[in-house]
Amino acid sequence: MKIVTVIPLARGLFQEELTYFTSQAVEPGAIVSIAIKRRTVEALVTAVQSVAEIKAAVRMADFSLKKVLRIKHHHFFSPTFLTVARQMADYFASPFGLVLKNLVPAAVLSEPSAIGYEPTARRTNKLRAEKYLLQEADDERLIHYKSLVREEFARGASVFLGLPTLTRIKQAQQSLERGITDYTFVFHHSFGRKNLLAAWSQALTTKHPILIIGTPGFLSLPRADLGTVIIDEESSAAYKGLVRPYLDYRIFAEKLAAANGWRFVLGDFVLRTETLYRLKQGSMQTKMPLKHHAVTSAEQKIVKVANVDGQFHLLSEELIGAIEAANRNNERFFIYVHRRGLTPLVVCQDCGTAVTCANCDAPVSWHEESLFLCHHCGAHRSAAEKCAVCDSWRLIGLGVGIEAVVKELAVRLPALKIFELDSDRIKTESQAAMLVKKFMATPGSVLIGTELAINHLKEKIENTAVAAIDSLFALPDYRINEKIFRLLIRLRALAGKSFLLQVRNVKSRLFELARRGSLLEFYQQDLAERREYHYPPFRLFIKITAAGAKEKVLLALKTLEQKLAGYEFDVFPPSSGGHSSTEFALNLLLRLSSDRWPDPSLVKILRTLPPEYTVNVDPENLLN
């Protein structure tokens, strides 16, 4: 007789682990049928114990155990996968069921019987669990990945290439599937349920080694012969979950690779500071020397935005002159603007209060037609209003948005053909691809866009420029220097002839390092600052946010502070966004030594917090 712990796969029951008994042979990873109230549902077996091991606990239980109805699949997930999923649950201080739900495609969990998977003998993996880094330009990394695929196919092993976005997945597919189209499988969440299940089943039953390209959530595909896992563009924030349990899929991929003895590769044009620090500490290695200097043949220049004849212009005379020259020479020009709208922030000149969304409390942007638009939840309203705090009409926009640049450029160069690419105008991948295609087919034109545009630009453009970027330094993000530097390096690499950086602070060392492409010098500078201010990788941050009625939140945090006695933490209000304007919210930021996590005692405290708390381990920002 065995005691079986399961997680129901039915909607609404996923987070809860339940206990049943069975006399049949069963192992963790099996799919079974169980009865819950009057329903029969499928469940995933997460643990199995003999009655003899826990006889005393069974006798003392104040409830009677139900019997497992039948076993549907004996080996749907491997025990190793479930072990790593539990490690992730500990690391992110979240319920095991909730973590598992985020690691496996919903279509697979909703109908596991459609897969028909039964394991064959697993290949003995003789490869050491190597971990290494690759810091190269995009094209050079893809060449290296092709070599890895050929090497693994020759060994009879499959390869998983993880990418953060659908755009990058499609671009990698076009480059890597040549010659191995029949053995290349692409997975992304835009698949319909039927197509996803069909591709999943085919990937499992193909006898030849395969190349899997997808987001890291598809690492749950239980392919027996996997030998290498690659996480490309490892600096992308898209690898970090946006909702509870805020998983970092890079960590999941690395833990799963280590547990299975797979080779693990992190690649990017500019690797994260904490990733390069791991190389220094000896926990990662390189197969080839890292490129610490980004080379370009483009002419580069940093210019200062200034008043002209007593009037402020968003676009400097140097930038206007460069656009005019490109137009005369039938050259394309891309101008990067960080935010949408006319201005990304609106404040009161009298009291300094930011104008926020009535729906979610995030700052609004000023758009054309006297409109306030929230880019957090999409709400919009008329801009004809007074300050909500001091009743002043003196509202002013700060920063530079894409509409403001388009407006000024249209006035100063009215004959110019202008394309705009941001998420206000472009809603789908195909729309973005079509607009970029039109731009590339129109010599002498200008494309003005946000980072969304960069992700769709595959070919070099003769000229690139940054219209405004200084305001990014004000964001509450300890990684902001790294993000700005990486962005500038990408824009610089995109330029075939000239790269112009228009800024307010021309003396910034970061801008000069980006102009020179000095990756190593930037890394050393950023690491020194992080060490001084006790930022990651020298500390691990855990952000706990409580929201609700003010009295209840204050009382709850006071109780939590008592439980966290002995730990280093700060309490402060969120800066904006994510909470209803009727709610009161506070953040508690824990700072731990990097080698002190996961701490079992602290994990237990965090898991028992009530629903009005959210726990985010290694958050992307500290204040929101």
C-alpha positions as CSV (number, residue, x, y, z in Angstrom):
1,M,0.0,0.0,0.0
2,K,1.3,3.4,-0.9
3,I,0.4,7.0,0.1
4,V,0.4,9.2,-3.0
5,T,0.6,13.0,-3.0
6,V,-1.0,14.6,-6.1
7,I,-1.8,18.0,-7.6
8,P,-5.2,18.0,-9.4
9,L,-5.0,19.3,-13.0
10,A,-8.5,20.6,-13.0
11,R,-9.1,24.4,-13.2
12,G,-9.3,26.1,-9.9
13,L,-7.6,23.2,-8.0
14,F,-4.1,23.5,-9.2
15,Q,-2.3,25.0,-6.2
16,E,-3.5,22.4,-3.7
17,E,-1.6,19.2,-3.0
18,L,-3.8,16.3,-1.9
19,T,-3.2,12.8,-0.4
20,Y,-4.6,9.5,-1.7
21,F,-3.7,5.8,-1.4
22,T,-3.2,3.0,-4.0
23,S,-2.0,-0.6,-4.1
24,Q,-0.7,-0.2,-7.7
25,A,2.9,0.5,-8.6
26,V,3.2,4.3,-9.2
27,E,6.0,6.8,-9.3
28,P,6.3,10.6,-9.2
29,G,5.5,12.0,-12.6
30,A,2.6,9.7,-13.2
31,I,-0.9,10.9,-14.2
32,V,-3.8,9.4,-12.2
33,S,-7.5,9.7,-12.0
34,I,-8.9,10.8,-8.6
35,A,-12.3,11.8,-7.1
36,I,-12.7,15.2,-5.7
37,K,-16.2,15.7,-4.2
38,R,-18.4,14.4,-7.0
39,R,-15.9,15.0,-9.8
40,T,-13.4,12.7,-11.4
41,V,-10.3,14.6,-12.4
42,E,-6.8,13.9,-13.5
43,A,-3.9,14.6,-11.2
44,L,-0.1,14.6,-11.3
45,V,1.7,12.4,-8.8
46,T,4.4,14.5,-7.0
47,A,5.4,12.1,-4.2
48,V,5.0,8.4,-3.2
49,Q,5.6,6.9,0.2
50,S,4.9,3.4,1.6
51,V,2.3,3.2,4.4
52,A,5.0,1.7,6.6
53,E,7.1,4.8,6.4
54,I,4.3,7.1,7.7
55,K,2.1,4.6,9.6
56,A,1.9,6.8,12.7
57,A,0.9,9.9,10.7
58,V,-1.8,8.0,8.9
59,R,-3.3,6.7,12.2
60,M,-3.3,10.2,13.7
61,A,-4.9,11.9,10.6
62,D,-8.4,13.3,11.3
63,F,-9.6,12.4,7.8
64,S,-9.9,9.2,5.8
65,L,-7.9,8.7,2.6
66,K,-9.5,8.2,-0.7
67,K,-8.3,5.7,-3.3
68,V,-6.6,6.5,-6.6
69,L,-9.2,5.5,-9.2
70,R,-6.7,4.5,-11.9
71,I,-3.3,5.2,-13.4
72,K,-3.5,6.8,-16.8
73,H,0.2,7.4,-17.6
74,H,3.0,5.9,-15.6
75,H,5.8,8.4,-16.6
76,F,4.3,11.7,-17.9
77,F,7.1,13.8,-16.2
78,S,10.4,12.6,-15.0
79,P,11.2,12.6,-11.3
80,T,14.2,14.9,-12.1
81,F,11.8,17.5,-13.6
82,L,9.6,17.4,-10.5
83,T,12.6,17.7,-8.2
84,V,13.8,20.8,-10.1
85,A,10.2,22.2,-10.0
86,R,10.3,21.8,-6.2
87,Q,13.6,23.6,-6.0
88,M,12.0,26.5,-8.0
89,A,9.1,26.5,-5.6
90,D,11.6,26.9,-2.7
91,Y,13.6,29.5,-4.5
92,F,10.6,31.7,-5.3
93,A,8.8,31.0,-2.0
94,S,5.7,29.8,-3.8
95,P,3.3,26.8,-3.7
96,F,4.6,23.9,-5.7
97,G,1.4,23.6,-7.7
98,L,1.5,27.2,-8.8
99,V,5.1,26.9,-9.9
100,L,4.4,23.7,-11.8
101,K,1.5,25.4,-13.6
102,N,3.9,28.1,-14.9
103,L,6.5,25.6,-16.0
104,V,4.2,23.4,-18.2
105,P,2.0,24.6,-21.1
106,A,-1.6,24.9,-20.1
107,A,-2.7,22.8,-23.2
108,V,-0.5,19.9,-22.1
109,L,-1.8,20.0,-18.5
110,S,-5.4,20.3,-19.6
111,E,-5.3,17.1,-21.7
112,P,-2.3,14.9,-20.9
113,S,-4.1,11.8,-22.3
114,A,-3.8,13.3,-25.8
115,I,0.0,13.1,-25.7
116,G,0.3,9.3,-25.4
117,Y,3.8,9.5,-24.0
118,E,5.5,6.5,-22.5
119,P,9.3,6.7,-21.9
120,T,11.8,4.5,-23.6
121,A,15.2,3.7,-22.2
122,R,16.9,7.0,-21.4
123,R,20.3,7.8,-23.0
124,T,23.2,7.7,-20.6
125,N,24.5,11.2,-20.6
126,K,28.3,11.1,-20.4
127,L,28.7,14.8,-20.8
128,R,29.8,16.8,-17.8
129,A,27.3,19.4,-16.8
130,E,29.3,22.3,-18.3
131,K,28.2,25.9,-17.9
132,Y,29.6,28.4,-20.2
133,L,29.1,31.9,-21.6
134,L,29.1,33.4,-25.1
135,Q,29.3,37.2,-25.6
136,E,29.2,37.8,-29.3
137,A,27.2,39.7,-31.9
138,D,23.8,38.1,-32.9
139,D,25.0,36.6,-36.2
140,E,28.2,35.2,-34.6
141,R,26.2,33.5,-31.8
142,L,23.9,31.9,-34.3
143,I,26.9,30.5,-36.2
144,H,28.2,29.0,-32.9
145,Y,24.8,27.5,-32.1
146,K,24.8,25.8,-35.5
147,S,28.0,24.2,-34.6
148,L,26.6,23.0,-31.3
149,V,23.6,21.5,-33.0
150,R,25.8,19.6,-35.5
151,E,28.0,18.4,-32.7
152,E,25.1,17.2,-30.6
153,F,23.3,15.5,-33.5
154,A,26.5,13.6,-34.3
155,R,26.4,12.4,-30.6
156,G,22.8,11.4,-31.0
157,A,21.6,14.2,-28.7
158,S,19.0,16.9,-29.1
159,V,19.3,20.7,-28.4
160,F,17.0,23.2,-26.8
161,L,17.4,26.9,-27.7
162,G,15.5,29.2,-25.4
163,L,14.6,32.7,-26.6
164,P,12.6,35.4,-24.8
165,T,10.1,36.6,-27.5
166,L,8.2,35.3,-30.5
167,T,10.1,37.7,-32.8
168,R,13.5,36.3,-31.8
169,I,12.2,32.7,-32.1
170,K,11.1,33.2,-35.7
171,Q,14.4,34.9,-36.6
172,A,16.5,32.1,-35.0
173,Q,14.3,29.5,-36.8
174,Q,15.0,31.0,-40.2
175,S,18.7,30.9,-39.6
176,L,19.1,27.5,-37.9
177,E,16.6,25.1,-39.6
178,R,18.3,25.1,-43.0
179,G,19.2,21.5,-43.7
180,I,17.4,20.1,-40.6
181,T,13.8,21.4,-41.2
182,D,12.3,18.0,-40.5
183,Y,14.1,17.9,-37.1
184,T,13.4,21.5,-36.0
185,F,10.4,22.1,-33.7
186,V,9.3,25.6,-32.8
187,F,7.1,26.2,-29.7
188,H,5.5,29.4,-28.6
189,H,2.4,30.5,-26.8
190,S,0.7,31.9,-29.9
191,F,0.1,28.3,-31.0
192,G,-3.5,27.2,-30.9
193,R,-4.2,24.3,-28.5
194,K,-4.6,21.7,-31.2
195,N,-1.4,22.7,-33.0
196,L,0.6,22.8,-29.8
197,L,-0.5,19.3,-28.8
198,A,0.2,17.9,-32.2
199,A,3.7,19.5,-32.3
200,W,4.4,18.3,-28.7
201,S,3.5,14.7,-29.6
202,Q,5.5,14.7,-32.8
203,A,8.6,16.1,-31.0
204,L,8.4,13.3,-28.5
205,T,8.0,10.5,-31.0
206,T,10.6,11.7,-33.6
207,K,13.5,9.1,-33.3
208,H,16.2,11.4,-34.8
209,P,17.7,14.1,-32.5
210,I,15.9,17.3,-32.8
211,L,16.4,21.1,-32.3
212,I,13.7,22.7,-30.1
213,I,13.4,26.5,-30.4
214,G,11.0,28.1,-27.9
215,T,10.5,30.0,-24.7
216,P,12.0,28.2,-21.7
217,G,8.6,27.1,-20.4
218,F,8.7,24.4,-23.2
219,L,11.7,22.8,-21.4
220,S,9.0,20.6,-19.8
221,L,8.9,18.6,-23.0
222,P,10.3,15.3,-21.7
223,R,12.7,14.5,-24.5
224,A,14.9,11.6,-23.4
225,D,18.0,12.5,-25.4
226,L,18.5,16.2,-24.7
227,G,22.2,17.1,-24.4
228,T,22.5,20.9,-24.5
229,V,20.3,23.8,-23.3
230,I,21.0,27.3,-24.7
231,I,19.4,30.5,-23.2
232,D,20.0,33.2,-25.7
233,E,19.6,37.0,-25.1
234,E,19.9,36.1,-21.5
235,S,19.7,39.7,-20.4
236,S,16.1,40.0,-21.5
237,A,13.6,40.9,-18.8
238,A,11.1,38.8,-20.6
239,Y,12.6,35.7,-18.9
240,K,11.2,37.0,-15.6
241,G,7.5,36.3,-15.0
242,L,5.2,39.2,-14.7
243,V,2.7,37.5,-12.3
244,R,3.0,35.3,-9.3
245,P,5.1,33.4,-8.6
246,Y,7.4,35.7,-10.6
247,L,9.6,32.8,-11.9
248,D,12.9,33.5,-13.6
249,Y,13.1,30.9,-16.4
250,R,16.8,31.3,-16.8
251,I,17.2,29.9,-13.3
252,F,14.9,27.0,-14.1
253,A,16.7,26.2,-17.3
254,E,20.1,26.1,-15.5
255,K,18.8,24.0,-12.6
256,L,17.2,21.5,-15.0
257,A,20.4,21.3,-17.1
258,A,22.5,20.7,-14.0
259,A,20.2,18.0,-12.6
260,N,20.2,16.1,-16.0
261,G,23.9,16.5,-16.8
262,W,23.2,18.7,-19.8
263,R,25.5,21.3,-21.2
264,F,24.2,24.8,-20.4
265,V,25.0,28.0,-22.4
266,L,24.1,31.6,-21.7
267,G,24.5,33.9,-24.7
268,D,24.0,37.6,-25.5
269,F,25.5,40.5,-27.3
270,V,26.1,42.1,-23.8
271,L,25.8,39.7,-20.9
272,R,24.3,40.8,-17.6
273,T,26.7,42.1,-15.0
274,E,25.8,39.3,-12.5
275,T,26.4,36.7,-15.2
276,L,29.9,38.0,-16.0
277,Y,30.6,38.1,-12.2
278,R,29.9,34.4,-12.1
279,L,32.7,33.9,-14.7
280,K,35.0,35.8,-12.4
281,Q,33.9,33.6,-9.4
282,G,34.6,30.4,-11.4
283,S,31.0,29.0,-11.6
284,M,30.9,29.6,-15.4
285,Q,33.5,29.1,-18.1
286,T,34.0,30.1,-21.7
287,K,34.6,28.0,-24.8
288,M,36.2,31.0,-26.5
289,P,37.5,34.4,-25.3
290,L,34.7,36.8,-24.5
291,K,34.5,39.8,-26.8
292,H,35.0,42.8,-24.5
293,H,35.0,45.4,-27.2
294,A,32.2,46.0,-29.7
295,V,33.7,46.9,-33.0
296,T,31.8,49.0,-35.6
297,S,32.7,50.8,-38.8
298,A,30.0,53.4,-38.3
299,E,31.0,57.0,-37.6
300,Q,29.9,57.8,-34.0
301,K,29.1,61.1,-32.4
302,I,27.6,62.4,-29.1
303,V,25.8,65.7,-29.4
304,K,24.1,67.9,-26.8
305,V,20.4,69.0,-27.0
306,A,20.4,72.8,-26.7
307,N,18.3,75.9,-27.2
308,V,18.5,77.4,-30.7
309,D,17.9,81.2,-30.9
310,G,16.3,81.0,-27.4
311,Q,13.9,78.2,-28.4
312,F,14.2,74.6,-27.3
313,H,14.1,71.9,-30.0
314,L,13.8,68.2,-29.3
315,L,16.1,67.5,-32.3
316,S,19.5,69.1,-32.4
317,E,20.9,70.8,-35.5
318,E,23.4,68.0,-35.9
319,L,20.6,65.4,-35.9
320,I,18.5,67.4,-38.4
321,G,21.5,67.9,-40.6
322,A,22.3,64.1,-40.5
323,I,18.7,63.3,-41.5
324,E,18.8,65.8,-44.4
325,A,22.0,64.3,-45.6
326,A,20.7,60.8,-45.4
327,N,17.5,61.8,-47.3
328,R,19.6,63.4,-50.1
329,N,21.7,60.2,-50.4
330,N,18.6,57.9,-50.3
331,E,19.8,56.4,-47.0
332,R,17.5,55.1,-44.3
333,F,17.5,56.6,-40.8
334,F,16.2,55.0,-37.6
335,I,15.6,57.2,-34.6
336,Y,15.1,55.6,-31.2
337,V,12.7,57.2,-28.6
338,H,12.3,55.4,-25.3
339,R,8.6,56.2,-24.7
340,R,5.4,56.5,-26.5
341,G,3.2,59.7,-26.5
342,L,4.2,63.4,-26.5
343,T,5.8,63.2,-23.1
344,P,6.2,60.1,-20.9
345,L,5.4,61.9,-17.6
346,V,3.0,64.8,-16.6
347,V,3.5,66.7,-13.4
348,C,2.1,69.8,-11.6
349,Q,4.5,72.7,-11.7
350,D,3.1,74.1,-8.4
351,C,3.2,71.0,-6.1
352,G,5.2,68.5,-8.2
353,T,2.5,65.8,-8.1
354,A,2.5,63.4,-11.0
355,V,-0.7,62.9,-12.9
356,T,-1.7,59.3,-12.6
357,C,-4.3,56.8,-14.0
358,A,-7.6,56.7,-12.2
359,N,-7.8,53.0,-12.9
360,C,-4.4,51.6,-11.8
361,D,-2.5,54.7,-10.3
362,A,0.3,54.5,-12.9
363,P,1.7,57.7,-14.3
364,V,0.0,58.8,-17.5
365,S,1.6,60.0,-20.8
366,W,0.5,63.1,-22.7
367,H,-0.7,62.2,-26.3
368,E,-2.0,64.1,-29.2
369,E,-5.6,65.5,-29.2
370,S,-5.2,66.5,-25.5
371,L,-5.4,63.0,-24.3
372,F,-3.9,61.4,-21.1
373,L,-3.1,57.7,-21.8
374,C,-2.0,55.0,-19.3
375,H,0.5,52.6,-20.8
376,H,0.1,50.3,-17.9
377,C,-3.6,49.4,-18.3
378,G,-4.7,51.3,-21.4
379,A,-7.1,53.7,-19.8
380,H,-7.5,57.2,-21.3
381,R,-9.2,60.5,-20.5
382,S,-9.2,64.1,-21.5
383,A,-6.1,66.1,-20.6
384,A,-8.3,69.2,-19.8
385,E,-8.0,68.9,-16.0
386,K,-6.5,70.4,-12.9
387,C,-4.0,69.0,-10.5
388,A,-5.8,66.5,-8.2
389,V,-3.8,67.7,-5.1
390,C,-3.6,71.6,-5.4
391,D,-6.2,72.3,-8.1
392,S,-3.6,74.0,-10.3
393,W,-3.9,74.3,-14.1
394,R,-0.1,74.4,-14.5
395,L,0.5,70.8,-15.7
396,I,3.6,70.2,-17.7
397,G,5.0,67.2,-19.7
398,L,8.5,66.0,-18.9
399,G,10.7,63.8,-21.0
400,V,10.4,63.1,-24.7
401,G,7.9,60.8,-26.3
402,I,7.7,59.4,-29.8
403,E,4.8,61.6,-30.9
404,A,6.7,64.7,-29.9
405,V,9.6,63.7,-32.1
406,V,7.4,62.9,-35.0
407,K,5.6,66.3,-34.6
408,E,8.8,68.3,-34.6
409,L,10.4,66.4,-37.4
410,A,7.2,66.9,-39.6
411,V,7.4,70.6,-39.0
412,R,11.1,71.0,-39.6
413,L,11.3,68.6,-42.6
414,P,7.8,68.4,-44.0
415,A,8.7,66.5,-47.2
416,L,10.3,63.7,-45.2
417,K,8.6,60.2,-45.3
418,I,8.2,59.1,-41.7
419,F,7.2,55.7,-40.3
420,E,6.3,55.1,-36.7
421,L,6.6,51.8,-34.8
422,D,5.4,51.4,-31.2
423,S,2.8,49.3,-29.4
424,D,0.2,52.1,-29.7
425,R,0.1,51.7,-33.5
426,I,1.4,48.2,-34.0
427,K,-0.5,45.3,-32.2
428,T,0.8,42.2,-34.0
429,E,4.0,40.6,-35.1
430,S,2.8,40.7,-38.8
431,Q,2.0,44.4,-38.6
432,A,5.4,45.2,-37.3
433,A,7.1,43.0,-40.0
434,M,5.1,44.7,-42.7
435,L,5.9,48.2,-41.5
436,V,9.6,47.4,-41.3
437,K,9.5,45.9,-44.8
438,K,7.9,49.2,-46.1
439,F,10.6,51.3,-44.4
440,M,13.4,49.2,-45.7
441,A,11.9,49.5,-49.2
442,T,11.8,53.3,-49.0
443,P,15.2,54.9,-49.3
444,G,15.5,58.3,-47.8
445,S,12.8,57.6,-45.2
446,V,12.9,57.8,-41.4
447,L,11.6,55.2,-38.9
448,I,10.9,56.5,-35.4
449,G,10.3,53.8,-32.9
450,T,10.7,52.4,-29.4
451,E,12.6,49.2,-28.4
452,L,9.8,47.2,-30.2
453,A,11.2,48.5,-33.5
454,I,14.7,47.4,-32.7
455,N,13.5,43.8,-32.1
456,H,12.1,43.8,-35.7
457,L,15.1,45.3,-37.5
458,K,17.1,42.4,-38.8
459,E,19.3,44.2,-41.3
460,K,21.8,47.0,-40.8
461,I,20.5,50.5,-41.4
462,E,22.7,53.2,-42.8
463,N,22.1,55.6,-40.0
464,T,20.8,55.3,-36.4
465,A,20.3,57.9,-33.7
466,V,18.9,58.3,-30.1
467,A,16.6,61.3,-29.7
468,A,16.4,61.2,-25.9
469,I,17.6,58.8,-23.3
470,D,18.6,60.8,-20.2
471,S,15.3,60.4,-18.4
472,L,15.9,56.7,-18.1
473,F,18.4,57.3,-15.4
474,A,15.6,58.4,-13.1
475,L,13.9,55.0,-13.2
476,P,13.9,53.0,-9.9
477,D,15.9,50.2,-11.3
478,Y,19.4,49.2,-10.0
479,R,20.1,47.6,-13.4
480,I,19.3,50.8,-15.4
481,N,22.9,51.7,-16.3
482,E,23.3,48.2,-17.7
483,K,20.1,48.4,-19.7
484,I,21.0,51.8,-21.1
485,F,24.5,50.6,-22.1
486,R,23.1,47.4,-23.7
487,L,20.5,49.4,-25.7
488,L,23.1,51.9,-27.0
489,I,25.5,49.0,-28.0
490,R,22.6,47.4,-30.0
491,L,21.8,50.7,-31.7
492,R,25.4,51.3,-32.5
493,A,25.8,47.8,-34.0
494,L,22.7,48.3,-36.1
495,A,24.2,51.4,-37.8
496,G,26.1,50.8,-41.1
497,K,27.3,54.3,-41.7
498,S,26.7,56.6,-38.7
499,F,25.4,56.5,-35.1
500,L,24.4,59.7,-33.4
501,L,23.7,59.9,-29.7
502,Q,21.7,63.0,-28.7
503,V,21.8,63.7,-24.9
504,R,21.7,66.4,-22.3
505,N,24.7,65.2,-20.3
506,V,27.5,64.8,-22.9
507,K,30.1,64.2,-20.1
508,S,28.5,61.0,-18.9
509,R,31.1,58.3,-18.7
510,L,28.5,55.7,-19.6
511,F,27.7,57.4,-22.9
512,E,31.4,57.6,-23.8
513,L,31.9,53.9,-23.0
514,A,29.0,53.0,-25.2
515,R,30.4,55.2,-28.0
516,R,33.7,53.4,-27.8
517,G,32.1,49.9,-27.3
518,S,34.1,49.3,-24.2
519,L,32.2,46.3,-22.7
520,L,34.9,45.4,-20.2
521,E,35.3,48.9,-18.8
522,F,31.6,49.2,-18.4
523,Y,31.4,45.9,-16.6
524,Q,34.1,46.9,-14.2
525,Q,32.5,50.2,-13.4
526,D,29.0,48.7,-13.0
527,L,30.3,45.9,-10.7
528,A,32.1,48.4,-8.5
529,E,28.9,50.5,-8.1
530,R,26.9,47.4,-7.2
531,R,29.4,46.3,-4.7
532,E,29.4,49.8,-3.1
533,Y,25.6,50.0,-2.8
534,H,25.1,46.3,-1.9
535,Y,23.2,45.4,-5.0
536,P,23.1,42.0,-6.8
537,P,25.2,40.0,-7.3
538,F,26.4,40.9,-3.8
539,R,22.9,40.8,-2.3
540,L,19.7,38.9,-3.1
541,F,16.6,41.1,-3.0
542,I,13.1,39.8,-2.1
543,K,10.3,42.4,-2.5
544,I,7.1,41.8,-0.5
545,T,4.2,44.0,-1.4
546,A,1.1,44.3,0.8
547,A,-2.0,46.1,-0.6
548,G,-5.5,46.7,0.7
549,A,-7.2,48.7,3.4
550,K,-4.6,51.0,5.1
551,E,-5.2,49.8,8.7
552,K,-5.1,46.2,7.6
553,V,-1.8,46.6,5.6
554,L,-0.1,48.5,8.5
555,L,-1.1,45.8,11.0
556,A,0.0,43.0,8.7
557,L,3.4,44.5,8.0
558,K,4.0,45.1,11.7
559,T,3.4,41.4,12.3
560,L,5.6,40.5,9.4
561,E,8.4,42.7,10.6
562,Q,8.4,40.9,13.9
563,K,8.7,37.5,12.1
564,L,11.6,38.9,10.1
565,A,13.6,40.0,13.1
566,G,17.2,39.3,12.4
567,Y,16.9,39.9,8.7
568,E,17.9,43.2,6.9
569,F,15.0,45.0,5.3
570,D,13.4,48.3,4.5
571,V,9.8,49.4,4.2
572,F,8.6,52.0,1.7
573,P,5.6,52.8,-0.5
574,P,5.5,51.8,-4.2
575,S,6.2,54.6,-6.6
576,S,3.3,53.8,-9.0
577,G,1.4,51.3,-10.8
578,G,-0.1,47.9,-10.2
579,H,-2.6,48.8,-7.5
580,S,-6.0,50.3,-7.5
581,S,-6.2,53.9,-6.5
582,T,-8.5,52.9,-3.7
583,E,-5.9,50.6,-2.2
584,F,-3.1,51.4,0.2
585,A,0.2,49.6,-0.6
586,L,3.6,49.2,1.0
587,N,6.8,47.3,-0.1
588,L,9.1,45.5,2.3
589,L,12.5,44.8,0.7
590,L,14.6,42.0,2.2
591,R,18.4,42.1,1.5
592,L,20.1,38.7,1.9
593,S,23.6,37.5,1.3
594,S,23.7,35.8,-2.1
595,D,24.7,32.5,-0.5
596,R,21.9,32.5,2.1
597,W,19.1,31.7,-0.2
598,P,16.9,29.7,-0.2
599,D,16.7,29.9,3.6
600,P,14.2,27.2,4.7
601,S,12.9,29.2,7.7
602,L,12.3,32.3,5.6
603,V,10.7,30.3,2.8
604,K,8.2,28.9,5.3
605,I,7.4,32.4,6.5
606,L,6.8,33.8,3.0
607,R,4.7,30.8,1.9
608,T,2.3,31.3,4.8
609,L,1.6,34.9,4.0
610,P,-2.1,35.7,3.2
611,P,-3.3,36.4,-0.3
612,E,-3.0,40.2,0.0
613,Y,0.8,39.8,-0.1
614,T,2.9,39.3,-3.2
615,V,6.4,37.9,-2.9
616,N,8.9,38.7,-5.7
617,V,12.4,37.1,-5.5
618,D,15.0,39.1,-7.4
619,P,12.6,41.7,-8.7
620,E,13.2,43.7,-11.9
621,N,12.6,47.0,-10.1
622,L,12.5,48.0,-6.4
623,L,9.8,50.7,-6.1
624,N,6.8,49.7,-8.2
